[in-house]
Amino acid sequence: MIRIKELRKQFKTRHGGVEALAGISLDIVEGEFCVLLGPSGCGKTTTLRCVAGLEKPDAGEIEISGALVNSTASNVHVPTEKRDIGMVFQSYAIWPHMTVFQNVSFPLTQGRRRCAKSEVAQRVTRALHLVKLDSFHDRPATDLSGGQQQRVAMARAVVTEPKILLMDEPLSNLDAQLRQQMRLELKKITGSIGVTTLYVTHDQDEALSLGDRVCVMNGGRIVQVGTPYQVYSDPSDLFVAEFLGDMNVVKGSVAGPARVDSPFGAIDCAVPSGVTAGAQVTLAIRPEYVRVSSHAPEEFRGVQGKIVSKTYLGDSAVVEVEACGVLLKSKLPGDSDIAVGQRAAVAFGTDRWRVYP
């Protein structure tokens, strides 16, 4: 549905050229919800703007539904209004002098894809029903909350029934609780209409909860593409490992084909190909796979440590434990009775260590 091939884009600044995109390639299949995730300046919004036609790439090609919309080599650039897309921006771009109905119907009455007057009300009603604003037709835009404005922007984007939906951090202006609620609604809405979605965010939780696939970007390049489970549980490099959630990082050295020496002793784990014995490596493990208990269980094969801090988060608690001269984070149930200053047994989940050169 969307094919991006060797896309490059450079911006000129007073300090010289900045390479926003360094030859990225990505295929997004029909009906897929693909998330572009990465820190500020990684190129995710530039990618979205190139797909939308709001930026002209310096090189590469973009296809939408099999049609070439961008090609530097062939001098092709289809304008935004002629691409079958809907867009939701970070700022909702709701017209304050219009009602909800007028805002949503605007693409049908004033845009390139106008429809018969007899169809306008039906389409707007259907779009507002999708975003659960059925009774808001006559509500002035100025009387809407942030979450309601976001829903109006979504309804306006889908009212033309586009094949592609592009969203640039549409939830970033909402408070935490409303943002969580809207994640669920976005997933339901896009799924119910079967639209192919390209979504930009820097929020890891948002990416993991929304995406069918997550595309992690850094420095204008794609560093990993996979399902939310794949990029979280098996990050391709240390950047991805540390960017997606908390990660404990420990230095070690390779002792053999499947063994690494660490401050906790020898650890059996997969070593990247090409890394030879004696090489210095980085070991990484998620806090949820660091098991901490006040008493060593039977057949205990861990190390002893001391609880340095504890942060209560309601359904969970994060403790810092010092063991073998290393400070580790561990995620425990919220009702855990582990206390600061207490001695504790520390063990690690089997096959949970990741090793990076």
Secondary structure by P-SEA (a helix, b strand, c coil): cbbbcbbbbbbbccccccccccbbbbbbcccccccccccccccaaaaaaaaacccccccccccccccccccccccccccccccccccccccccccccccaaaaaacccccccccccccaaaaaaaaaaaaaccccccccccccccaaaaaaaaaaaaacccccbbbbccccccccaaaaaaaaaaaaaaaaaabbbbbbbcccaaaaaacccbbbbbccccccccccaaaaaaccccaaaaaaccbbbbbbbbbccccbbbcccccccccccccccccbbbbbbbccccccccccccccccbbbbbbccccccccbbbbbbbcccbbbbbbccccccccccbbbbbbbccccccccc
